[in-house]
């Protein structure tokens, strides 16, 4: 039985409160939420430590059927959407300094990107249609709807192989990976939809193409917000348009940072029949740091997620054979921004992984 409390997941909701509070204070105070995530959480992870325990099989049904965990995700989706709209209203009604603009963009990044895409990712793996709709609405707020297609039908099939744009190669910097993953992900999503529509004998350039639909709704959403603001002010509100683009770009960078961290340097073995070995818990970097796992709804127990993609976050388990990161995602993201330090920390760990998979394969 795990020793950590289920109420810990409420920690994520501290961020929207902090974001709204920082808006009331204004200027440099708008940097507080980002500082809390990227400075506070690495420190908390270091001192609070890890939890490697798993939920006992005898209690799995209890946790699986507890609506509390699903309600947390739906509540986040509602809170995020409210913060998103309020942020747009704040920009509409305030004259911001340069530092305030940076703070607002960073706030959008951590709310819509850091946690928002995490929740969208969790709901996007569910079979329930309503869950998937909520996932798409959250992705719409960062203009990255095609992630829903590519991640579920591309990344989870091709993870840790050369065919996957979202798996970083050994020696690849985060910046090179970022270009690969963004444009490779768009291309992959388009090809997946193209193949699906050809089989169904539907036109690729049509409303049947889900990638087109998802991009269209994001464009419509952003255009509507800028139009309403501009119409009210009597002039085109360039600032709001720039904010929407900036918070989306930063959110995407954070998402791709997670992708970079999760599979860096790991490769699945190519078998004699030309296929790759089945995905197992050794094919993703894992971390059991308590505080950042609460913040990110256990996304960091990524090894089990790839073993069983539909498994809800509250049931994700730790495997002894999973390669372990030295800290949670907030700290590792900052480390990835400095390639020399990233390589210095991760390459010895990657060497240990290469040695350990031989042991795993023999078992």
N, C-alpha and C positions, 0 to 999 in steps of 0.2 A: 504493500500500500504506500502511495506517495505521501510524503510528509508535508508538502506545501499546500497552502490553502487555496481553494477555488476562488476566493474573493480577491486574490492577488491580481486577477485579470482586470479588475476595476482600475488598476494602475494606469492603464491606457487612457482612461477618461480624465486623468489629471491634465493631460496635454491640451485638450480643447478649452478647459477652464483657464489654464495658464495663457493660452493664446488670446482669449477674450480679455483677460486681465491686462495683458501686455498692450492691447489696443487702447485700453482706457488710460494707461500711463503714457503711451506714445514714444516716439523717437527711439533712442537706443534701448529702451526697455523691450522693444519688439524683438530683440535678439535673445531674450531670456529663454523662450521655449527651445530654440535650437541648442543653446548652451546646456540646458537641462538634459537634452537627449545625448549630445555628443561629448559632453564633459561629465555630466552628472552620472549617467548610466554606466560608462566604463568604470568609474570609481565605485559605484554601487555593486557592479558585477564582481569587481576585484575583492571587495570586503565581505559581501554577502555570500559569494561563492556559488557552488553548483549543487544540483540535486540530481543524482543518477538513478533514483528509484522509479519504478514503474507501477502502474495500477494493476493490481492483482486481477487475474482472469475471472475470479469470483465476483468482482465488483464492476466489471466492464459494462454489463447490461445497465446497471444503475447509472453510471456516468453517461452512457450512450443515450439513454432515454430521458435524461434530465434536461428539460427545456431551457433552463437557466443559461446554458452555454450557447444555444442558438440565439436566445434573446439578446445576449451581449453583442453578437454580431449585427443583428438588426438595429439595436440601439445605436451602435457605432455608426452604421450607415445613415441613420437619421441625424445624429449629432454632427457628423462630418458635413452632410449636406447643408445643415443650418449654419455651420461655421463658414462654409464656402460662400453661401449667399450673403451672410453678414460681412464677410471680408470684402466682397465686391461693393456692398453698400458703404462700408467704411471708406474705401478708396473713392467712391463716388462723392462722399460728403466731406472729405478732409484734404487738406493740402499737406503733402508729405515731404519730409526732408529726404536726402539721399540715403541716410542710414535707415530711415523708416521704410523706404521702398525695399531695401535689402531684407530687413526684418520681416516684412509682409510676405515676400517671396519665399523666404526660408520657412515661415509658418505654414504656408501652403504646401511646401515640400514635405514637412513632417506629418501634417494632418492627412492630406490627400495622397501623398506618396508613401511615406514610411509606414504608417499604419493602415491608411485607406486601401492601398493596393494589396496589403497583406490580407485584409478582410475580404476584398474582392477575389483574391486568389483562393481563399478558403471556401467561399460560397460558390465560386466558379467550378469547383470540383464536385459539387453535389448534383444528384440526379433530379432533385426537385426543381421545377421550372421557375417558381417564385424566387428561390435562392439565386438562380442564375441571372434572373432579371436584375436583382439587386446588385449582383456582381458587375453587370454591364453598366448600370447607372453610376457606380463608383468609378469605374474606368473611364466613363464618359467625361468625368470632371477633370481628367488629366489628358484627354485626347489620345488615349492609348487602348482603345477598345479591341484592336486586333490581338492584343495580348491574350485575351480570352480564347481565341482560336489557336494561336501558335503554341501557347503554353500547354493546353490540354491535349491537343492532337499532334503537336510537333515535339516540344521539349521532353515530355514524359515518355515518348517513344525513342527519341534519339539521344537522350541525355548521356553525357560522357563519351560521345563519339564525335568524329570529325564532321558529321552531318548536322550537329546541333550548334546553331549560332550562339546559344545561351550557355555553352560550356566553355570556360576559358582554358587555353592551352598552357602548359608549363612554359614559363619565361615570357608570357604575354602580359604586357602592362594593362592596367585597368583602362587607360585611355584608348589603346588599340582595341581592346575588347568592347568598349562602349560603342565604337563605330560598327564593329562586327555584329554586335547583338541587336542594336537598334535597326539597322538596315537589313540585316539578315533575318530578323524577326518579322519585319514587314513583308519581305519577299517570301518567307516560309508560310505566313498566314495566307497570302494571296495564292500561292501554289496549292495549299491545302484546300482552299475554297474552290479553286479552278478544277482540281481533280474531282472533288465532290460533285460539282455541278455538271461536269462532263459525264460522269456516271449516271446522273439523274436526267441527262439530256436537257439541261437548262442553260440559258445564255449566261456566260461569265460576267459580262457587263450588264447586269440587271439587278433589280431589287432582291432577287433570290440570293445574291452574293452577300453573306453576312458581314464580311469585311467592309463592303461599301455601306451597308446599313449602319454599322457602328461608327464609321468615320462621319457619315452624314449627320447622325444625331449629335455627335460632339460639335460639329461645325454649326449646326442649328442652335445648339445650346449656347455656345460662346457668342455667336452672332446676335442672338436675342438679348443677351445680357448687355453687350456693348451698345446695341441699338437703343434699348430702354434708357440706359444711362445717358447716351449722347442726345437723345430726343428731349430728355428732361433738362439737360444743361444748355441745350441750344447750340452745341458744337460737338464735333467728333472727339470722343474721349480716348485719346491715344494711350493715356496712362493705364486705363483699365484693360485695354487690349494687351499692352505690354505685360501687365501683371498676370493675366490669364496665361499668356505664353510662357512667362518666366517660371511660374509655379508648376506648370505642366512639365517643362523641361527639367527642372530640378527634381520633381517627383520621379520622372523617368530615369534620371541619373541615379537616384537612390535605389530604385527597383533593380536597375542593371548592376548596381554595386552589390546587391544581395545575390544576384545571379553569379557574379564574378567570384564572390566569396564561397558560395555553396558547392561549386564543382571544380575549383581551380586545380588544374594539372592532373585531375583524375581521369583515367581512361578505362573503358570496359574492354575486355579481351575479345579479339576477333577470332572466332572459331573456324575450324577446318571447312565447315559448310558455307563459309562466307557471311554468316550472321554473327552478331555480337552476343556475348553472354547475357543472360537475364539480369536485369537490374537487381542489385542486392544492397544491404546496408553499408557496404564498403565504398559505394559509389557517390557518396555525398559527404561533405564536411558537416560535422555535427557539433553542437555545443549545448551544454546543460546549465548555463548560467541562469540563475533563478530570475533576476530582476528583468533582464532584457527578454527572457522567454515570456514573462508575464506581459510585457509591453507589446510583444509581437505575436501574441496568441500561439506560442510554441512553434513558430515557423522555423526556429533554429534546431528543432529536432527533425532535421531535414532528411536524414537517412531513412527513418521510418515512413516519412511522407512519400518518398519515392518508392518504397517497398509496397505501400498500399495507398494510392493517391486519394481515395475516397474516405480514408480514415479521418474522423473529426479530430480537431486539434487537441481536445482534452484527453484523448486516448493515446496520443503518440508516445512511443516508447524509446528508451535508450538501449542501444546494442553495444556490447563490449567491443565488437570488431569495427565499429564505426570510427573513422578518423576524427580526432577532436581538435577544435580551434582553441587557441589560448584565451580568448575572451569573447564577449557577445558581439553581435553585428555592428552596433554603433562604434565600438573601438576598432573593429576590423575594417570597417568602411574608411575610417580616417587613415588607417595603416595602408590601405590599398591606394590612397591618393599619393603615396610616396613610394614608387616602385622599388627603389633600392632597399628600403626597410621591409617592404612586403616580401621580397625575395629572400632577404636574410632570415626572416622569421619562418616563412612557409616552406622553403626548400628543404630544410632538414626534416620537417614534418612530412613532407611529400616523399622523401627518401624512406622514412620509417613506414609510410603507407605502402610503398612499393615492395618493401620487404615483408610486410604483414599479410599482403594479399596471397602470398604463396602459402602461408599457414592457413588462411581462410579457405583457399581452394582445396587444400588437402583434407579439410574437415567436411 
